Amino acid sequence: MQPAAAGQPCREPIRHLLIGSPALVQHTIHQLHNLHYAEAGLWSPAIALPNAETTITLNHGEVLRILLRYVAIGDVVE
């Protein structure tokens, strides 16, 4: 959890993973930016996962990018 500023609720981390072709991943990142969900520059660069160390399977030509965001539980709509 991220420490809360005075009068602010604690924020919890949530990780978003995008896996797909480089063009589609980039397009999705820009769509989320246009929706004011996350700045495009906050996403990781494309991540290579060595076959011996991965439990995530990427198809040939796919990339993985990660976004870590902190959200206050009060911001979540159930």
C-alpha positions in Angstrom: 0.0 0.0 0.0 1.0 3.5 -0.6 1.1 5.8 2.4 -1.8 8.2 2.5 -1.4 12.0 2.6 -3.2 13.7 5.5 -6.9 13.3 5.0 -6.5 10.9 2.0 -7.4 7.2 2.0 -4.7 4.6 1.6 -4.2 3.5 -1.9 -3.6 -0.1 -3.0 -1.5 -1.1 -6.0 -3.1 -2.8 -9.0 -1.0 -4.2 -11.9 -2.3 -4.2 -15.4 -0.7 -6.5 -18.0 -1.2 -6.1 -21.8 -0.1 -9.0 -24.0 -0.5 -8.9 -27.8 1.1 -7.7 -31.0 3.2 -4.6 -30.5 0.8 -2.5 -32.6 -2.3 -3.6 -30.7 -0.7 -3.2 -27.3 0.5 0.4 -28.2 -3.0 1.2 -29.6 -4.7 0.0 -26.3 -2.2 2.1 -24.2 -3.2 5.1 -26.2 -6.9 4.3 -25.9 -6.5 4.1 -22.1 -4.7 7.4 -22.2 -7.5 9.1 -24.2 -10.0 7.8 -21.6 -7.8 9.6 -18.9 -7.2 6.2 -17.2 -3.4 6.2 -17.4 -0.7 8.3 -19.0 0.9 6.4 -21.9 4.4 7.1 -20.5 3.6 5.2 -17.3 3.6 1.8 -19.0 6.8 -0.2 -19.0 8.7 -0.7 -22.2 8.1 -4.1 -23.9 9.4 -6.8 -21.7 11.2 -9.9 -23.0 10.6 -13.0 -20.9 13.2 -15.8 -21.2 11.4 -19.1 -21.8 13.1 -20.8 -18.8 11.8 -18.2 -16.3 8.3 -17.5 -17.5 4.9 -18.7 -16.4 3.2 -16.4 -18.9 3.1 -17.7 -22.4 3.5 -15.2 -25.2 2.7 -16.2 -28.7 5.3 -15.5 -31.4 5.5 -11.8 -32.1 3.6 -10.7 -29.0 4.9 -8.3 -26.3 4.2 -7.7 -22.6 3.8 -4.3 -21.0 2.9 -3.6 -17.4 1.3 -0.6 -15.6 1.3 -0.2 -11.8 -1.4 2.1 -10.6 -2.4 3.0 -7.0 -6.2 3.2 -6.4 -8.1 4.2 -3.3 -10.7 1.6 -2.4 -13.3 4.5 -2.3 -12.6 5.0 -6.0 -13.7 1.5 -6.9 -17.3 1.0 -8.0 -18.7 -2.4 -7.1 
